[in-house]
Amino acid sequence: MTTNMFARLCMEGQPLPEEENDPSRGVCPFWVDDKCSIYDVRPLGCRAFLSTVSC
């Protein structure tokens, strides 16, 4: 699901579909030493990423 699709569903009050994590995709290449190495300049997709775990 794209960020725009996610935003549209939220704005319309629609339920969000469940998505499975595909471990074959690996971790983010910018995740270094247990933190985001580009946090200050991260793209919108990262800024909009939701987590159920408190950072």
N, CA, C and O atoms as a DFTB+ gen file, in Angstrom:
220 C
 N C O
     1  1       0.838      -1.172       0.000
     2  2       0.000       0.000       0.000
     3  2       0.883       1.236       0.000
     4  3       1.846       1.326       0.762
     5  1       0.553       2.165      -0.843
     6  2       1.319       3.404      -0.899
     7  2       0.901       4.338       0.235
     8  3      -0.147       4.151       0.854
     9  1       1.729       5.339       0.495
    10  2       1.401       6.328       1.516
    11  2       0.125       7.071       1.144
    12  3      -0.691       7.364       2.017
    13  1      -0.062       7.383      -0.145
    14  2      -1.268       8.083      -0.580
    15  2      -2.510       7.216      -0.386
    16  3      -3.552       7.719       0.036
    17  1      -2.414       5.939      -0.684
    18  2      -3.555       5.038      -0.471
    19  2      -3.901       4.972       1.017
    20  3      -5.074       4.994       1.390
    21  1      -2.873       4.892       1.860
    22  2      -3.077       4.850       3.296
    23  2      -3.777       6.121       3.778
    24  3      -4.733       6.058       4.551
    25  1      -3.295       7.266       3.317
    26  2      -3.878       8.549       3.718
    27  2      -5.337       8.652       3.264
    28  3      -6.190       9.125       4.016
    29  1      -5.621       8.212       2.038
    30  2      -6.992       8.280       1.524
    31  2      -7.933       7.448       2.388
    32  3      -9.013       7.914       2.751
    33  1      -7.537       6.229       2.718
    34  2      -8.381       5.376       3.551
    35  2      -8.618       6.001       4.919
    36  3      -9.732       5.962       5.442
    37  1      -7.569       6.575       5.495
    38  2      -7.717       7.226       6.803
    39  2      -8.667       8.417       6.720
    40  3      -9.527       8.581       7.584
    41  1      -8.520       9.247       5.691
    42  2      -9.368      10.425       5.536
    43  2     -10.829      10.043       5.312
    44  3     -11.737      10.765       5.724
    45  1     -11.049       8.903       4.657
    46  2     -12.414       8.446       4.393
    47  2     -12.982       7.623       5.546
    48  3     -14.137       7.200       5.499
    49  1     -12.180       7.397       6.570
    50  2     -12.638       6.610       7.710
    51  2     -12.808       5.132       7.388
    52  3     -13.564       4.424       8.054
    53  1     -12.101       4.677       6.365
    54  2     -12.197       3.286       5.941
    55  2     -11.249       2.421       6.772
    56  3     -10.231       2.914       7.258
    57  1     -11.574       1.141       6.940
    58  2     -10.654       0.255       7.654
    59  2      -9.394       0.011       6.831
    60  3      -9.436      -0.029       5.601
    61  1      -8.301      -0.148       7.514
    62  2      -7.031      -0.402       6.840
    63  2      -6.829      -1.907       6.690
    64  3      -7.041      -2.654       7.646
    65  1      -6.425      -2.359       5.510
    66  2      -6.205      -3.790       5.320
    67  2      -4.966      -4.251       6.078
    68  3      -4.005      -3.501       6.243
    69  1      -5.007      -5.491       6.533
    70  2      -3.844      -6.071       7.184
    71  2      -2.791      -6.360       6.127
    72  3      -3.114      -6.835       5.038
    73  1      -1.556      -6.080       6.438
    74  2      -0.456      -6.375       5.527
    75  2       0.532      -7.281       6.233
    76  3       0.812      -7.111       7.420
    77  1       1.047      -8.228       5.508
    78  2       2.047      -9.117       6.071
    79  2       3.439      -8.571       5.786
    80  3       3.710      -8.042       4.708
    81  1       4.303      -8.709       6.763
    82  2       5.695      -8.317       6.572
    83  2       6.390      -9.432       5.801
    84  3       6.274     -10.604       6.159
    85  1       7.097      -9.078       4.768
    86  2       7.820     -10.055       3.966
    87  2       9.290     -10.035       4.394
    88  3      10.043      -9.154       3.979
    89  1       9.701     -11.001       5.224
    90  2      11.075     -10.989       5.725
    91  2      12.132     -11.109       4.629
    92  3      13.293     -10.767       4.851
    93  1      11.742     -11.590       3.454
    94  2      12.728     -11.721       2.379
    95  2      13.191     -10.354       1.869
    96  3      14.211     -10.257       1.188
    97  1      12.446      -9.309       2.197
    98  2      12.829      -7.962       1.764
    99  2      13.946      -7.394       2.623
   100  3      14.588      -6.417       2.238
   101  1      14.185      -7.991       3.776
   102  2      15.259      -7.540       4.660
   103  2      14.889      -6.299       5.431
   104  3      13.740      -5.858       5.420
   105  1      15.868      -5.748       6.096
   106  2      15.641      -4.531       6.887
   107  2      15.979      -3.311       6.049
   108  3      16.606      -3.424       4.996
   109  1      15.575      -2.183       6.506
   110  2      15.873      -0.921       5.822
   111  2      17.385      -0.756       5.703
   112  3      18.104      -0.944       6.685
   113  1      17.876      -0.408       4.517
   114  2      19.328      -0.240       4.350
   115  2      19.900       0.937       5.139
   116  3      21.116       1.042       5.298
   117  1      19.038       1.818       5.633
   118  2      19.498       2.964       6.414
   119  2      19.468       2.699       7.915
   120  3      19.840       3.566       8.705
   121  1      19.021       1.494       8.319
   122  2      18.982       1.114       9.723
   123  2      20.380       0.647      10.102
   124  3      20.795      -0.446       9.716
   125  1      21.115       1.471      10.859
   126  2      22.502       1.189      11.213
   127  2      22.665       1.314      12.728
   128  3      22.251       2.309      13.323
   129  1      23.261       0.316      13.335
   130  2      23.510       0.334      14.785
   131  2      22.226       0.589      15.571
   132  3      22.206       1.388      16.508
   133  1      21.158      -0.099      15.177
   134  2      19.849      -0.005      15.847
   135  2      19.233       1.386      15.831
   136  3      18.506       1.753      16.755
   137  1      19.517       2.163      14.788
   138  2      18.864       3.465      14.649
   139  2      18.856       3.886      13.181
   140  3      19.604       3.353      12.362
   141  1      18.007       4.839      12.874
   142  2      17.897       5.357      11.516
   143  2      19.059       6.313      11.245
   144  3      19.228       7.320      11.933
   145  1      19.853       5.976      10.228
   146  2      21.020       6.801       9.925
   147  2      20.678       8.056       9.108
   148  3      21.539       8.913       8.909
   149  1      19.434       8.169       8.636
   150  2      19.027       9.355       7.862
   151  2      17.812      10.035       8.496
   152  3      17.050      10.715       7.809
   153  1      17.636       9.851       9.793
   154  2      16.433      10.321      10.480
   155  2      16.098      11.785      10.180
   156  3      14.944      12.103       9.892
   157  1      17.067      12.660      10.243
   158  2      16.810      14.097      10.045
   159  2      16.350      14.440       8.630
   160  3      15.709      15.471       8.428
   161  1      16.663      13.602       7.655
   162  2      16.297      13.883       6.265
   163  2      15.466      12.740       5.656
   164  3      15.394      12.602       4.435
   165  1      14.846      11.933       6.508
   166  2      14.102      10.764       6.017
   167  2      12.939      11.190       5.120
   168  3      12.364      12.260       5.319
   169  1      12.589      10.360       4.131
   170  2      11.508      10.695       3.201
   171  2      10.127      10.592       3.853
   172  3       9.982      10.039       4.943
   173  1       9.125      11.129       3.172
   174  2       7.756      11.144       3.694
   175  2       7.269       9.751       4.055
   176  3       6.605       9.574       5.077
   177  1       7.587       8.762       3.234
   178  2       7.147       7.396       3.524
   179  2       7.624       6.933       4.889
   180  3       6.896       6.243       5.604
   181  1       8.828       7.304       5.249
   182  2       9.359       6.946       6.564
   183  2       8.705       7.785       7.658
   184  3       8.410       7.287       8.744
   185  1       8.485       9.057       7.361
   186  2       7.868       9.935       8.361
   187  2       6.443       9.507       8.680
   188  3       5.964       9.694       9.798
   189  1       5.772       8.933       7.693
   190  2       4.384       8.521       7.868
   191  2       4.260       7.088       8.404
   192  3       3.160       6.628       8.711
   193  1       5.388       6.394       8.511
   194  2       5.367       5.011       8.961
   195  2       4.833       4.938      10.384
   196  3       5.243       5.710      11.251
   197  1       3.931       4.022      10.613
   198  2       3.342       3.849      11.932
   199  2       3.934       2.627      12.614
   200  3       4.302       1.657      11.952
   201  1       4.024       2.671      13.912
   202  2       4.543       1.544      14.666
   203  2       3.708       1.335      15.918
   204  3       3.183       2.289      16.493
   205  1       3.590       0.087      16.332
   206  2       2.894      -0.207      17.588
   207  2       3.887      -0.252      18.740
   208  3       3.503      -0.481      19.887
   209  1       5.171      -0.031      18.436
   210  2       6.215      -0.049      19.450
   211  2       6.696       1.375      19.682
   212  3       7.032       2.088      18.737
   213  1       6.725       1.781      20.937
   214  2       7.190       3.125      21.260
   215  2       8.680       3.221      21.002
   216  3       9.451       2.363      21.433
   217  1       9.090       4.282      20.287
   218  2      10.521       4.476      20.014
   219  2      11.177       4.968      21.260
   220  3      12.386       5.202      21.270
